[in-house]
Amino acid sequence: MKDTLHEVLHMLMEITGFQTAWIYFIEEDGSYELMAEVSLPEALAKDRKQLMCQNDCYCINRYTKGSLQSATNIINC
């Protein structure tokens, strides 16, 4: 499934012109897994994407609080 998501994300980026993107699967208990990513900035990609997989992820926190309603440019990362 991860390979398929990665391919679809690449296609989406070609169509939209986005420079970077990622997909998380979020469980009802709040746990999550990074399923696909494309062209992460160096800071997010370092240490095997550690910042993308910790409990203090800005995107996940905003989503679970209900304040992340659409794709957005998140400088906080």
C-alpha positions in Angstrom: 0.0 0.0 0.0 2.8 2.4 0.8 4.3 2.0 -2.7 0.9 2.8 -4.3 0.4 5.9 -2.1 3.9 7.1 -2.9 3.2 6.8 -6.7 -0.2 8.5 -6.4 1.4 11.3 -4.3 4.0 11.8 -7.1 1.2 12.1 -9.7 -0.7 14.5 -7.5 2.4 16.7 -7.2 2.9 16.8 -11.0 -0.7 17.9 -11.4 -0.8 20.5 -8.6 2.7 21.8 -8.8 3.3 21.2 -5.1 6.9 21.1 -4.1 6.6 18.6 -1.2 3.8 16.5 0.2 3.2 13.7 2.7 0.3 11.4 3.7 -0.4 10.1 7.2 -2.8 7.4 8.3 -4.3 8.5 11.7 -6.0 6.0 14.0 -8.9 6.9 16.2 -6.7 6.5 19.3 -4.4 9.3 17.9 -1.6 7.0 16.8 -0.4 7.7 13.3 2.0 6.4 10.6 3.7 8.3 7.9 2.6 6.4 4.8 4.2 8.4 1.9 6.2 11.5 1.3 7.8 13.2 -1.7 10.6 15.8 -1.7 10.7 16.5 2.0 12.8 19.4 3.1 16.2 18.4 4.4 15.3 19.2 8.0 12.2 16.9 7.9 14.1 14.1 6.1 17.1 13.9 8.4 17.5 11.1 11.0 15.2 8.8 9.0 12.4 11.4 9.1 12.4 11.5 12.9 10.5 14.8 13.1 7.8 13.4 10.9 7.2 10.5 13.2 7.3 12.0 16.7 4.3 12.8 18.9 4.8 16.5 18.6 4.1 16.7 14.8 2.5 20.1 14.1 0.3 18.8 11.3 -1.1 15.9 13.3 -1.7 18.0 16.4 -3.7 20.6 14.3 -5.6 17.8 12.5 -6.6 16.0 15.7 -7.7 19.3 17.3 -9.9 20.0 14.3 -8.1 23.1 13.1 -6.4 21.7 10.0 -9.1 21.6 7.4 -7.2 21.6 4.2 -3.7 21.4 2.6 -1.6 24.2 3.9 1.8 25.7 3.9 3.1 24.9 7.4 6.2 26.9 8.2 6.3 25.5 11.8 7.8 22.2 10.6 
